[in-house]
Amino acid sequence: MKFIIQVKEPALIQHLEQDAPPGVSAKAELKPITRSFGFEGAIPIIVQCAADVGIGLLSAWLYDKLKKGNSKTVIINHQVIEITPEAITKLINENIAIEKRNSK
C-alpha cells in the first residue's frame, strides 16, 4: 500500500521519516509541488506499507505524526482530510478497499 502525503511544514517531514513502525517507510520527495489543492509549495512524502501492517497501527502512527503540525487538514492521495484519527482510519480503509477491487 502506498500513500502520498503533501505537507507544507518541513518539521512534519522529519517527524514522518523518523520512528516508522515495522513494515512502514516514509521518504520525502526532493521537489516540492507548486500547486496542489491550494497547498502551494507542498512537499510530497511517499509512505509505503507492507500488506501485513495493521490499519490501527498505521492510522495511529500517521495521526501522531501529522498532529504535530499547525495545519488542521492534510492532503493524502489527492484528498483533503482533517487530521483526526477517524478521518485517517477511514482514508486507509477506503484505499485498502480500492486496492482489493483493483487486484481482482
N, C-alpha and C positions, 0 to 999 in steps of 0.2 A: 504494500500500500504506500502511496506517495501523496504528500500534501505540499502545496506551495503556499507559504505564509508570507504576506507582504507587510513589512513593518517600516516605520519612519524613524524609530528611535534606535540609534546604534547600540545602546545598552541592552536592548532586548536581543540583539543578535548574539551578544556574548552569553546572555542567560540561556538562550536556546541551544547554543553549541556546547554548553557545559552540562555535565551531570545527566546525560540522557540515560534512560533506563536500558537494560539489556534488550537488544534487538531493535533499537531506535537510533538513528543517526540524523544529525541536523547540520547543514552546511550552507552558509550564505553565498549567494552569487556575488561576484565582484562588481557587476554592472547594475546600477540602480535602474528601476523602471521610471521612465519620465512621467508618465501619466497612467493612473490606474484607478478608476472609480473615485477620483478626487484625491487620491493619495499621491500627490506629486513627489517624485524622488523616493518612492518606496523601494525598499531593498528586499528582493525575494530570498526566502530561506527555504531550501528543499529539505523536507523531513521525510525520511524513508523508514518504514516499519516492516519488520518480519511478520509473516502471516500469523504467528502464534502470540504476538503481543496482545495482551488483554485490552479491551476497549476502556475499561475503568482506569487501568494504569496509564494508558496513553492520554486520555482526556484529563486526568488529574495532573499529569506532568505538564501538558500544554497549558492548562489553566494556571497552574502555579507559576510558570514562566511568563505568560502573557500579562498576568495581573500586575506584574512589577512595573509595567509601563504606565504612562499617563493617559493613554487612549482608553475609551470605553468600547470601541469596536476595533476589529481587525479584519483583513481580507484573507480568507483561506480558500484556495481553489476558485478564485474569482467570485466568491460570495462574501458580502459584508455581514459579519456576525458580531453579536455582542460578546464581550469577554465574560462569560458566565459558564459554570460547569455544565449546566443543562444545554446551552447552545452548542458548546464544543462537542459534547457527547452526541447530540442529535446530528451534527455535521459528520462526525466519524461514522455513525450508524448508516447514514444516507450514502456515504462513499463506499462502505462495505457492501451495501445492497446493490449499488451500481456495478461494482467490480464483479459481484457474483452473477448478475444478469449478463454482463459482457463476456464472462468466461464460459457461458453455456453454449 
